[in-house]
Structures are given as C-alpha cells and as structure tokens.
Amino acid sequence: MTTATTKPLNQWDTSALKTQVADWKAQYTDLGGGNLKLDLSRGKPGVEQVSLSDGLDGILDGNFIAADGTDTRNYGGVRGIAEARDLGSQLMGIPAENIIAAGNSSLSVMHLVLRTARDLGLWSDERTWSRSDRPKLLAPVPGYDRHFVLSKHFGIELLPIPMTDQGPDLEAARAAVSDPSVKGIWCVPKYANPTGCTYADETVAALAQLPEVAAADDFVVLWDNAYAVHDLYDEGDTLASIFDAANSAGTADHVIQFASTSKITHAGAGVAFIGGSAKVLDALDKHLSVFSIGPDKVNQLRHVKFLQGRLQSHMADHAAIIRPKFALVEEIFTRELGELGVAQWTKPRGGYFVSLNVRPGLARKIIAMAKDVGLTLTPAGATFPYGNDPQDQNIRIAPTFGSMEEIHAAMEILTLCIKTASAEQILAGR
Ligand SMILES: Cc1ncc(COP(=O)(O)O)c(C=O)c1O
C-alpha cells in the first residue's frame, strides 16, 4: 500500500492524479468493506500497560494501617491518608498540605469543583458562577472532549480559543476574559490532550496571572495535569510550576489542579488528586464530606505501597511499551503522507494522543470512509466544544490501546483514506 511519490498532491497534473486516485480506490475496495475491527479512538492503556500494576493486588498482605495509625478499613479522613497526599505531591509538584487525595477519578473531582463553583462557592463567600446568567469557560481547541461534556452538563457555555505549540493563545485568552461572564479556562498543561504540547514557561506564568486580568472576581484556572509523569522518552518535557507562579501573582485561590493515577496503575481503579489553596480546599471539604464519608483509603494505601520510590521506573516501563506504537504512527504518516502536503500531525513526547489535521472539510469524510472498512476513529468534531470543528479538519489518534499489528493495519487504512479523499477534493476543485 506504499506510495512512491515526492510531490505535493495539489501539484500533480490532472491525469496523473486521476490515475492515482483510481489505484487508491481499488486498494480501498480490496479492503472488503467492514470485515476488519480496528480502533484508534480509545485513549486507554493497553493490556500490557495495565498488567504492569497487577502487583497492587494483595500488596497490603493484611496490613491496613497507615503511617499515622489510621485504620484504612474504616470510615473517615475526607482529605485522604497523609502518604497518599504525599504521592499526589510528588505527581503534581505541590505541597501535600495543598492536596486532597480523593476517589478513583479526576473527572469526578472536576465535577465536584464545577458544581461547587457554580452553586456553592469556592471561597466560602457569596461568589458563585450561578450569579451570572450565562457563565462561560474558555476551551483551548483542539481539546479534551470530556471537559466539554462536563461543562455542558452544568449549563456552562464553552468559548473556544486556539491552542498554539506554546499552549493556549494568550492574546485570545486575555481578550475573552474582559467579559465578566467568563469564569475560567480549561488547561491540560503537559502533553495536552490531543496535541501533546507542553505549555511554555511564559504561558504558565501568564495563565497564573489571568485571574488578575479577568473581569470576573470568581475566575478559575482549571489545571488538569493528567499526563504529569507520562513521558515517552527518558528526558521528559519540563512544565513550569503554576503553583509557584500563582503564589507570586497572588492568584493561588484561583488555580485548581487535578491529577490521577488512572494511566499510571489501573485505569478507573486508582487515586485522584485535587490541588489548591487552603481556602479552596476548605470549601471543597465541606461538599466532599456530604458526598461521601471518606475516600477509599485502602486503595490509597495500596497505591502508596506499590509506587513508593519507583514511580519513575514504573513510568519508564509504560513508556517502553507505548513508545514503539507512537513511533509506528509517525513512521507510517511520514512514509505515506510525508511529501503529499495533505496533512499535518503532532509528534508528542508524552501523553496519549497524536493530533492530525487533514485538509479543511475532510475530517468527517475520512472518518466515515475508515468506518466503512472497519476502522473506528474518534468522531469528527470531538476535540471541539459542541462537536463543532469549524474547519472540519482535526482527527484525534489514540495509539496506546491496540497491538502493534492493529496499529499498523489501522494506519495503512487511515493514510489510504486521507490520500484518496484529499486527491478527490483537489480534483473536484479544478
Ligand atoms: C486530560 C485528561 N483528563 C482526565 C482524564 C480522565 O482521568 P480520570 O480517569 O482520572 O477520571 C483523561 C483521560 O483520558 C484525560 O485525557
């Protein structure tokens, strides 16, 4: 299925392009329409990765007592056990006293934070987002679809702003926050979902200042550091500390951080963390303690015992499994599309995704073509609020879950669909 060509497709003469399209279409037809079952849509760890943490099972060996004597088998301790908060501190690079170690999912604590911000107040005073008719959050795009779903769930509007390779477009962000109904910004600061970008130091500093710049007095930077330790290479990207920057800028009450062990140990069966100022954690405590009499401290203790002193080597084991999968995606994109001028894609140094941009107007079509021959991709528009990718060009690729063989087959199909759809579009425009 390889293509030996070195010229951008839009520079081909029409008859050569027509011949080539006929050949690609024949290859597509040969795929047999839907007999395959391939999937590049799932941002999940693969079986080999989750197996790395099977040692969690039975690790306590009957010893359920935390370092301070707490019996983790019983109720209580809304902020989690001290050593789990230390683990959160290691992950998030902020002091343990600024951390709540919660239940199994960072999304559920984001839910808690949005609910608290909207209806109850993050600072134990009169400031709630519900005072505003139409509270809004800034959504750097392309971004993480579940942030959008969560915001929509609470009736919070999303305002897209562009992502750059340095992080969210700061000029757009500063302009948007002059509207007092803009209450915050979603950020995935390291190995962003889906672009893989790590925010530049200047971006981190500027975002820490944004609550000062914003017209709203209840503006919050929602810092979802889901990929804090998920480096693909020995030398990972370095993310500047927004905790330090916010302390310097006097905005510590307006930056809330999230992380979890979901893609470190067992996805959905780990420990999630919230990081924030004492004032914010106090407000969240009140609502957390209504929600639950305490988190799963037994699982917290398991995680501490399992990861203590070996977080780095454990993440290196993950990287050894998924690095070849990312390399395969890059290799096939380069081989099949490198010279054709019909797509750009990211080359992440960590995280879980590759972000692909095809020619405007083609993402939906390519995803449908792939689906028809048995390859599932993330739905078109998923990386934009309301599913609306105005250019219809972004496709999120998730290479971690499939086997190397599956990724290989899936990428051959995807690149064939891209080439065919692009060539047809070019021909239609002549
Ligand atoms: C940016 C980001 N945040 C949060 C999550 C989910 O985290 P959790 O499993 O802790 O709810 C994901 C999972 O894909 C993610 O990509």
The ligand as an SDF file (V2000), in Angstrom:
LIG
                    3D

 16 16  0  0  0  0  0  0  0  0999 V2000
   -6.8320   15.3440   30.0490 C   0  0  0  0  0  0  0  0  0  0  0  0
   -7.4970   14.2210   30.7810 C   0  0  0  0  0  0  0  0  0  0  0  0
   -8.0130   14.4380   31.9950 N   0  0  0  0  0  0  0  0  0  0  0  0
   -8.6380   13.4600   32.6840 C   0  0  0  0  0  0  0  0  0  0  0  0
   -8.7800   12.1930   32.1510 C   0  0  0  0  0  0  0  0  0  0  0  0
   -9.5100   11.1390   32.9170 C   0  0  0  0  0  0  0  0  0  0  0  0
   -8.9580   10.9730   34.1780 O   0  0  0  0  0  0  0  0  0  0  0  0
   -9.5850   10.0360   35.2810 P   0  0  0  0  0  0  0  0  0  0  0  0
   -9.5360    8.6350   34.8200 O   0  0  0  0  0  0  0  0  0  0  0  0
   -8.7430   10.2830   36.4800 O   0  0  0  0  0  0  0  0  0  0  0  0
  -11.0150   10.4930   35.5260 O   0  0  0  0  0  0  0  0  0  0  0  0
   -8.2480   11.9230   30.8730 C   0  0  0  0  0  0  0  0  0  0  0  0
   -8.4100   10.6050   30.2600 C   0  0  0  0  0  0  0  0  0  0  0  0
   -8.2790   10.4190   29.0710 O   0  0  0  0  0  0  0  0  0  0  0  0
   -7.5990   12.9680   30.1730 C   0  0  0  0  0  0  0  0  0  0  0  0
   -7.0880   12.7830   28.9420 O   0  0  0  0  0  0  0  0  0  0  0  0
  1  2  1  0
  2  3  1  0
  2 15  2  0
  3  4  2  0
  4  5  1  0
  5  6  1  0
  5 12  2  0
  6  7  1  0
  7  8  1  0
  8  9  2  0
  8 10  1  0
  8 11  1  0
 12 13  1  0
 12 15  1  0
 13 14  2  0
 15 16  1  0
M  END
$$$$
